[in-house]
Amino acid sequence: MGNMLYQEAREAVARAELLALAAETDIQKEAVQKEIQRAKNALNSAFHHSSTAEQEQLGQMQSQLHNLTTMGQFE
């Protein structure tokens, strides 16, 4: 079945990235901010319950979120 927390974190990061790509209005940008926060929370939850390899990938996902917040007005 795999690590559900890891999968949830991966999906949350993907959702945040997709929303960020399409965000044009202030309401859409607010939705991106909320999804980024959800993704950060999911990453934190998953990290402590993951293997070393998964933790490395979670770190990469965290970098992706960081890039979203620095590239756009999503922080």
N, CA, C and O atoms as CSV, one atom per row, in Angstrom:
chain,resi,resn,atom,element,x,y,z
A,1,MET,N,N,0.828,-1.194,0.000
A,1,MET,CA,C,0.000,0.000,0.000
A,1,MET,C,C,0.869,1.254,0.000
A,1,MET,O,O,0.480,2.264,-0.585
A,2,GLY,N,N,2.017,1.214,0.631
A,2,GLY,CA,C,2.902,2.361,0.638
A,2,GLY,C,C,2.621,3.304,1.790
A,2,GLY,O,O,1.692,3.106,2.572
A,3,ASN,N,N,3.421,4.302,1.872
A,3,ASN,CA,C,3.323,5.301,2.927
A,3,ASN,C,C,2.261,6.332,2.535
A,3,ASN,O,O,2.486,7.161,1.654
A,4,MET,N,N,1.112,6.271,3.191
A,4,MET,CA,C,-0.008,7.157,2.856
A,4,MET,C,C,0.329,8.626,3.114
A,4,MET,O,O,-0.059,9.494,2.332
A,5,LEU,N,N,1.044,8.910,4.195
A,5,LEU,CA,C,1.409,10.300,4.485
A,5,LEU,C,C,2.323,10.859,3.396
A,5,LEU,O,O,2.204,12.020,3.006
A,6,TYR,N,N,3.229,10.022,2.918
A,6,TYR,CA,C,4.115,10.437,1.830
A,6,TYR,C,C,3.301,10.725,0.568
A,6,TYR,O,O,3.514,11.734,-0.103
A,7,GLN,N,N,2.368,9.825,0.254
A,7,GLN,CA,C,1.536,10.008,-0.934
A,7,GLN,C,C,0.686,11.270,-0.828
A,7,GLN,O,O,0.540,12.009,-1.802
A,8,GLU,N,N,0.130,11.514,0.349
A,8,GLU,CA,C,-0.674,12.722,0.555
A,8,GLU,C,C,0.176,13.979,0.375
A,8,GLU,O,O,-0.277,14.957,-0.219
A,9,ALA,N,N,1.388,13.952,0.880
A,9,ALA,CA,C,2.286,15.101,0.728
A,9,ALA,C,C,2.608,15.338,-0.743
A,9,ALA,O,O,2.577,16.474,-1.217
A,10,ARG,N,N,2.915,14.273,-1.454
A,10,ARG,CA,C,3.239,14.388,-2.881
A,10,ARG,C,C,2.060,14.978,-3.661
A,10,ARG,O,O,2.241,15.839,-4.521
A,11,GLU,N,N,0.850,14.501,-3.347
A,11,GLU,CA,C,-0.344,15.002,-4.029
A,11,GLU,C,C,-0.617,16.466,-3.674
A,11,GLU,O,O,-1.028,17.246,-4.534
A,12,ALA,N,N,-0.393,16.838,-2.428
A,12,ALA,CA,C,-0.626,18.225,-2.007
A,12,ALA,C,C,0.334,19.177,-2.711
A,12,ALA,O,O,-0.061,20.268,-3.122
A,13,VAL,N,N,1.578,18.773,-2.851
A,13,VAL,CA,C,2.557,19.608,-3.551
A,13,VAL,C,C,2.164,19.742,-5.023
A,13,VAL,O,O,2.248,20.830,-5.592
A,14,ALA,N,N,1.738,18.648,-5.632
A,14,ALA,CA,C,1.316,18.693,-7.036
A,14,ALA,C,C,0.111,19.615,-7.216
A,14,ALA,O,O,0.057,20.385,-8.175
A,15,ARG,N,N,-0.855,19.540,-6.298
A,15,ARG,CA,C,-2.026,20.427,-6.371
A,15,ARG,C,C,-1.608,21.890,-6.254
A,15,ARG,O,O,-2.094,22.741,-6.999
A,16,ALA,N,N,-0.721,22.173,-5.331
A,16,ALA,CA,C,-0.260,23.553,-5.146
A,16,ALA,C,C,0.415,24.069,-6.415
A,16,ALA,O,O,0.198,25.211,-6.819
A,17,GLU,N,N,1.226,23.232,-7.033
A,17,GLU,CA,C,1.910,23.649,-8.260
A,17,GLU,C,C,0.919,23.920,-9.385
A,17,GLU,O,O,1.050,24.907,-10.109
A,18,LEU,N,N,-0.069,23.045,-9.532
A,18,LEU,CA,C,-1.070,23.239,-10.582
A,18,LEU,C,C,-1.892,24.499,-10.345
A,18,LEU,O,O,-2.140,25.272,-11.270
A,19,LEU,N,N,-2.310,24.697,-9.109
A,19,LEU,CA,C,-3.077,25.903,-8.789
A,19,LEU,C,C,-2.249,27.157,-9.050
A,19,LEU,O,O,-2.765,28.152,-9.560
A,20,ALA,N,N,-0.978,27.109,-8.702
A,20,ALA,CA,C,-0.110,28.275,-8.889
A,20,ALA,C,C,0.042,28.622,-10.370
A,20,ALA,O,O,0.093,29.797,-10.737
A,21,LEU,N,N,0.113,27.605,-11.208
A,21,LEU,CA,C,0.255,27.852,-12.645
A,21,LEU,C,C,-0.964,28.561,-13.225
A,21,LEU,O,O,-0.840,29.374,-14.141
A,22,ALA,N,N,-2.142,28.248,-12.687
A,22,ALA,CA,C,-3.383,28.788,-13.239
A,22,ALA,C,C,-3.876,30.040,-12.522
A,22,ALA,O,O,-4.803,30.694,-13.001
A,23,ALA,N,N,-3.286,30.383,-11.402
A,23,ALA,CA,C,-3.802,31.482,-10.576
A,23,ALA,C,C,-3.622,32.830,-11.261
A,23,ALA,O,O,-2.515,33.225,-11.624
A,24,GLU,N,N,-4.740,33.519,-11.426
A,24,GLU,CA,C,-4.704,34.859,-12.005
A,24,GLU,C,C,-5.385,35.879,-11.104
A,24,GLU,O,O,-4.900,37.000,-10.956
A,25,THR,N,N,-6.489,35.502,-10.511
A,25,THR,CA,C,-7.238,36.442,-9.675
A,25,THR,C,C,-6.756,36.368,-8.231
A,25,THR,O,O,-6.059,35.431,-7.841
A,26,ASP,N,N,-7.138,37.368,-7.448
A,26,ASP,CA,C,-6.769,37.374,-6.032
A,26,ASP,C,C,-7.345,36.164,-5.306
A,26,ASP,O,O,-6.685,35.586,-4.443
A,27,ILE,N,N,-8.563,35.780,-5.649
A,27,ILE,CA,C,-9.194,34.617,-5.008
A,27,ILE,C,C,-8.413,33.350,-5.338
A,27,ILE,O,O,-8.202,32.505,-4.468
A,28,GLN,N,N,-7.988,33.216,-6.579
A,28,GLN,CA,C,-7.197,32.050,-6.972
A,28,GLN,C,C,-5.846,32.048,-6.266
A,28,GLN,O,O,-5.349,30.993,-5.871
A,29,LYS,N,N,-5.260,33.220,-6.108
A,29,LYS,CA,C,-3.970,33.312,-5.410
A,29,LYS,C,C,-4.119,32.962,-3.934
A,29,LYS,O,O,-3.219,32.367,-3.341
A,30,GLU,N,N,-5.256,33.332,-3.339
A,30,GLU,CA,C,-5.525,32.937,-1.953
A,30,GLU,C,C,-5.655,31.422,-1.843
A,30,GLU,O,O,-5.186,30.820,-0.877
A,31,ALA,N,N,-6.293,30.811,-2.838
A,31,ALA,CA,C,-6.425,29.349,-2.850
A,31,ALA,C,C,-5.050,28.691,-2.934
A,31,ALA,O,O,-4.814,27.655,-2.312
A,32,VAL,N,N,-4.154,29.288,-3.697
A,32,VAL,CA,C,-2.787,28.767,-3.801
A,32,VAL,C,C,-2.096,28.854,-2.447
A,32,VAL,O,O,-1.437,27.905,-2.022
A,33,GLN,N,N,-2.244,29.988,-1.770
A,33,GLN,CA,C,-1.629,30.150,-0.448
A,33,GLN,C,C,-2.115,29.069,0.513
A,33,GLN,O,O,-1.323,28.487,1.254
A,34,LYS,N,N,-3.407,28.806,0.497
A,34,LYS,CA,C,-3.972,27.781,1.382
A,34,LYS,C,C,-3.445,26.399,1.021
A,34,LYS,O,O,-3.133,25.598,1.902
A,35,GLU,N,N,-3.347,26.124,-0.265
A,35,GLU,CA,C,-2.850,24.810,-0.693
A,35,GLU,C,C,-1.368,24.654,-0.374
A,35,GLU,O,O,-0.925,23.559,-0.029
A,36,ILE,N,N,-0.607,25.718,-0.484
A,36,ILE,CA,C,0.810,25.661,-0.108
A,36,ILE,C,C,0.930,25.347,1.378
A,36,ILE,O,O,1.770,24.541,1.776
A,37,GLN,N,N,0.101,25.976,2.194
A,37,GLN,CA,C,0.139,25.705,3.633
A,37,GLN,C,C,-0.244,24.257,3.922
A,37,GLN,O,O,0.380,23.602,4.757
A,38,ARG,N,N,-1.276,23.755,3.229
A,38,ARG,CA,C,-1.663,22.346,3.395
A,38,ARG,C,C,-0.507,21.427,3.006
A,38,ARG,O,O,-0.228,20.440,3.687
A,39,ALA,N,N,0.157,21.763,1.906
A,39,ALA,CA,C,1.271,20.942,1.436
A,39,ALA,C,C,2.422,20.957,2.439
A,39,ALA,O,O,3.040,19.924,2.697
A,40,LYS,N,N,2.708,22.130,3.002
A,40,LYS,CA,C,3.767,22.210,4.020
A,40,LYS,C,C,3.424,21.342,5.227
A,40,LYS,O,O,4.281,20.630,5.751
A,41,ASN,N,N,2.176,21.403,5.662
A,41,ASN,CA,C,1.745,20.577,6.795
A,41,ASN,C,C,1.858,19.095,6.463
A,41,ASN,O,O,2.297,18.299,7.293
A,42,ALA,N,N,1.460,18.728,5.249
A,42,ALA,CA,C,1.538,17.328,4.825
A,42,ALA,C,C,2.994,16.862,4.773
A,42,ALA,O,O,3.304,15.738,5.170
A,43,LEU,N,N,3.877,17.721,4.286
A,43,LEU,CA,C,5.302,17.372,4.240
A,43,LEU,C,C,5.852,17.144,5.643
A,43,LEU,O,O,6.589,16.187,5.879
A,44,ASN,N,N,5.494,18.021,6.566
A,44,ASN,CA,C,5.968,17.867,7.946
A,44,ASN,C,C,5.465,16.575,8.565
A,44,ASN,O,O,6.218,15.873,9.239
A,45,SER,N,N,4.203,16.260,8.341
A,45,SER,CA,C,3.638,15.026,8.896
A,45,SER,C,C,4.313,13.799,8.302
A,45,SER,O,O,4.615,12.838,9.011
A,46,ALA,N,N,4.545,13.840,7.003
A,46,ALA,CA,C,5.108,12.678,6.320
A,46,ALA,C,C,6.567,12.444,6.681
A,46,ALA,O,O,7.014,11.298,6.732
A,47,PHE,N,N,7.307,13.502,6.928
A,47,PHE,CA,C,8.750,13.390,7.116
A,47,PHE,C,C,9.115,12.411,8.229
A,47,PHE,O,O,10.018,11.592,8.061
A,48,HIS,N,N,8.435,12.486,9.339
A,48,HIS,CA,C,8.793,11.664,10.495
A,48,HIS,C,C,8.381,10.205,10.346
A,48,HIS,O,O,8.800,9.358,11.133
A,49,HIS,N,N,7.566,9.910,9.345
A,49,HIS,CA,C,7.075,8.547,9.147
A,49,HIS,C,C,7.575,7.962,7.829
A,49,HIS,O,O,6.958,7.051,7.277
A,50,SER,N,N,8.680,8.481,7.331
A,50,SER,CA,C,9.169,8.080,6.018
A,50,SER,C,C,10.561,7.476,6.097
A,50,SER,O,O,11.317,7.705,7.040
A,51,SER,N,N,10.867,6.699,5.073
A,51,SER,CA,C,12.205,6.125,4.953
A,51,SER,C,C,13.181,7.234,4.566
A,51,SER,O,O,12.779,8.350,4.240
A,52,THR,N,N,14.456,6.906,4.610
A,52,THR,CA,C,15.484,7.879,4.244
A,52,THR,C,C,15.301,8.346,2.802
A,52,THR,O,O,15.426,9.537,2.516
A,53,ALA,N,N,15.010,7.424,1.901
A,53,ALA,CA,C,14.807,7.790,0.492
A,53,ALA,C,C,13.591,8.698,0.338
A,53,ALA,O,O,13.628,9.672,-0.413
A,54,GLU,N,N,12.519,8.374,1.051
A,54,GLU,CA,C,11.323,9.218,0.995
A,54,GLU,C,C,11.609,10.595,1.579
A,54,GLU,O,O,11.134,11.605,1.058
A,55,GLN,N,N,12.385,10.638,2.661
A,55,GLN,CA,C,12.727,11.924,3.269
A,55,GLN,C,C,13.505,12.803,2.287
A,55,GLN,O,O,13.314,14.018,2.245
A,56,GLU,N,N,14.369,12.185,1.513
A,56,GLU,CA,C,15.126,12.936,0.512
A,56,GLU,C,C,14.176,13.528,-0.535
A,56,GLU,O,O,14.314,14.686,-0.929
A,57,GLN,N,N,13.216,12.721,-0.975
A,57,GLN,CA,C,12.238,13.208,-1.951
A,57,GLN,C,C,11.336,14.281,-1.343
A,57,GLN,O,O,10.973,15.242,-2.021
A,58,LEU,N,N,10.974,14.122,-0.077
A,58,LEU,CA,C,10.166,15.136,0.600
A,58,LEU,C,C,10.924,16.458,0.671
A,58,LEU,O,O,10.330,17.529,0.551
A,59,GLY,N,N,12.231,16.377,0.867
A,59,GLY,CA,C,13.054,17.585,0.862
A,59,GLY,C,C,13.020,18.283,-0.493
A,59,GLY,O,O,12.983,19.511,-0.568
A,60,GLN,N,N,13.033,17.489,-1.560
A,60,GLN,CA,C,12.933,18.063,-2.901
A,60,GLN,C,C,11.572,18.728,-3.105
A,60,GLN,O,O,11.475,19.789,-3.720
A,61,MET,N,N,10.523,18.091,-2.581
A,61,MET,CA,C,9.179,18.674,-2.680
A,61,MET,C,C,9.100,19.977,-1.898
A,61,MET,O,O,8.441,20.926,-2.322
A,62,GLN,N,N,9.771,20.016,-0.764
A,62,GLN,CA,C,9.798,21.242,0.034
A,62,GLN,C,C,10.487,22.362,-0.755
A,62,GLN,O,O,10.073,23.519,-0.690
A,63,SER,N,N,11.522,22.014,-1.486
A,63,SER,CA,C,12.203,22.994,-2.342
A,63,SER,C,C,11.271,23.498,-3.443
A,63,SER,O,O,11.286,24.679,-3.789
A,64,GLN,N,N,10.463,22.592,-3.986
A,64,GLN,CA,C,9.499,22.996,-5.008
A,64,GLN,C,C,8.516,24.020,-4.432
A,64,GLN,O,O,8.206,25.019,-5.081
A,65,LEU,N,N,8.032,23.773,-3.222
A,65,LEU,CA,C,7.120,24.718,-2.582
A,65,LEU,C,C,7.815,26.048,-2.335
A,65,LEU,O,O,7.227,27.112,-2.528
A,66,HIS,N,N,9.062,25.980,-1.909
A,66,HIS,CA,C,9.822,27.211,-1.675
A,66,HIS,C,C,9.933,28.019,-2.968
A,66,HIS,O,O,9.795,29.242,-2.962
A,67,ASN,N,N,10.183,27.321,-4.070
A,67,ASN,CA,C,10.271,28.004,-5.362
A,67,ASN,C,C,8.948,28.669,-5.725
A,67,ASN,O,O,8.938,29.766,-6.282
A,68,LEU,N,N,7.837,28.015,-5.414
A,68,LEU,CA,C,6.526,28.615,-5.680
A,68,LEU,C,C,6.351,29.912,-4.910
A,68,LEU,O,O,5.858,30.902,-5.451
A,69,THR,N,N,6.751,29.904,-3.659
A,69,THR,CA,C,6.539,31.086,-2.823
A,69,THR,C,C,7.477,32.224,-3.207
A,69,THR,O,O,7.131,33.392,-3.028
A,70,THR,N,N,8.650,31.907,-3.726
A,70,THR,CA,C,9.575,32.971,-4.098
A,70,THR,C,C,9.306,33.495,-5.509
A,70,THR,O,O,9.625,34.647,-5.807
A,71,MET,N,N,8.730,32.675,-6.375
A,71,MET,CA,C,8.453,33.093,-7.750
A,71,MET,C,C,7.164,33.904,-7.855
A,71,MET,O,O,7.079,34.835,-8.655
A,72,GLY,N,N,6.172,33.555,-7.056
A,72,GLY,CA,C,4.881,34.225,-7.163
A,72,GLY,C,C,4.582,35.036,-5.924
A,72,GLY,O,O,5.439,35.225,-5.061
A,73,GLN,N,N,3.366,35.506,-5.851
A,73,GLN,CA,C,2.923,36.269,-4.688
A,73,GLN,C,C,2.107,35.340,-3.791
A,73,GLN,O,O,0.985,35.670,-3.409
A,74,PHE,N,N,2.657,34.204,-3.465
A,74,PHE,CA,C,1.906,33.165,-2.774
A,74,PHE,C,C,2.351,32.951,-1.343
A,74,PHE,O,O,2.138,31.868,-0.798
A,75,GLU,N,N,2.955,33.932,-0.723
A,75,GLU,CA,C,3.381,33.724,0.654
A,75,GLU,C,C,2.638,34.633,1.577
A,75,GLU,O,O,2.863,34.604,2.787
